[in-house]
Amino acid sequence: MSENMKIDKIFNNNKWVIYLMALLIGSAIGIIIPLTSTHMLKNNVSELLIGIIASIYFLAVALGTVFINKKMKNKDLRKLIAVGLIISSVCTILFPFISGGILWLILMAVMGFGVSFHLVGTQTALHSFANDSIRGLVSGIYTLFFAFGFALGTIGGPKLYEMNIYMSFAAGALSLIIAAFIVILKIKVKLFIYGESKGDIIKRISLSLQGAFSYGFIENTIASMYPIFLFKYNFTLSQMGYALGMFVIGGIVGTIPISYTSDRIGREKGLIIGVIISLIGFMGIIEFDGFTYKLFFSFICGIGIGAIYPVSMAIGIQGLNKEEIISAASDFTFFYSFGCAAGPAVSSLAMDRLGNNYLFSLSVILLIALLPHLFLRVNRSQVQET
């Protein structure tokens, strides 16, 4: 395949529009998730309650996924995606104007429910239009654009917050509004969730779903609780943003090479590489106290973690037909969202009960638990080839 043909396959069928939306929504979430946690911490909310409220956002994403699967089959999701993003933007603007755990919890729930429509609809379209031979790369590019946006949000958000609290949240809201208008104006194809596909999809893609849950758990633990972890080491708000930003930049650096390599050597082997790099990064973050060390190992950790999402997605949809891909993408989004919901609440509980350095203990356990499943799949495929 020529280089021009490959580039055309990566960006055709409106995939470039979905990449742009990933950039914008990544920017918004990069601002919203860390700053909501920071804002609540500065208003004397306990770490445990912050973890619960942060988890509510992604629990609502998971419930939104279930709602779409049950109530929106065979209906065009474009308008629903746009409305959901606009509602989420309004909640983002309102967040710093109110106070109280219950009100913040409600706003986070509504925000998550609105964003869930984007996650299901656009990712379904992306993988339905992608050729099986480049799905790992397409997933990687989607994740890369999201990571670029997330990096902009996590680095720029704290600086805006120090200048003006309301301006920082308004910037996140603006990104969501622009994404909503892109859906309406630029996505011409209809985005459908079809009826249930035949076969036991969940059983067939169990490794992919395990990866999705693990990635969601780890990603949202880092996004919402890592600033609090650093706060306990007396780092400044800007330093928290840089450390979180280095994690995201690591994801940007690692996503495409590992995704591309996984398409060549086998996606299970590519995922093993990502998991091992992630474990090295977490060990460094936990063991070394200096800020320079935190930056370096955040970068290393990001290289591995950033690749887990796209490679896991590619593993789940390889060899499936169109209807099965739609079902698999929806299941993947649900498990990812459920992992996101569990991460901050459970990890904050571990940190509260066992100490600051235990924040990532469950994340490490989830990564280690992936390895036996991966090695089993690699060994099985090698036996089949001989």
HELIX and SHEET records of a PDB file:
HELIX    1   1 GLU A    3  PHE A   11  1                                   9    
HELIX    2   2 LYS A   15  LYS A   42  1                                  28    
HELIX    3   3 GLU A   47  LYS A   71  1                                  25    
HELIX    4   4 ARG A   78  LEU A   94  1                                  17    
HELIX    5   5 PHE A   95  PHE A   97  5                                   3    
HELIX    6   6 GLY A  101  SER A  128  1                                  28    
HELIX    7   7 ASP A  132  ILE A  134  5                                   3    
HELIX    8   8 ARG A  135  MET A  163  1                                  29    
HELIX    9   9 ILE A  165  LYS A  186  1                                  22    
HELIX   10  10 ILE A  201  ARG A  204  1                                   4    
HELIX   11  11 SER A  206  PHE A  231  1                                  26    
HELIX   12  12 LEU A  237  ILE A  265  1                                  29    
HELIX   13  13 ARG A  267  GLU A  287  1                                  21    
HELIX   14  14 PHE A  291  ILE A  317  1                                  27    
HELIX   15  15 LYS A  322  LEU A  354  1                                  33    
HELIX   16  16 ASN A  356  TYR A  358  5                                   3    
HELIX   17  17 SER A  361  GLU A  385  1                                  25    
END                                                                             
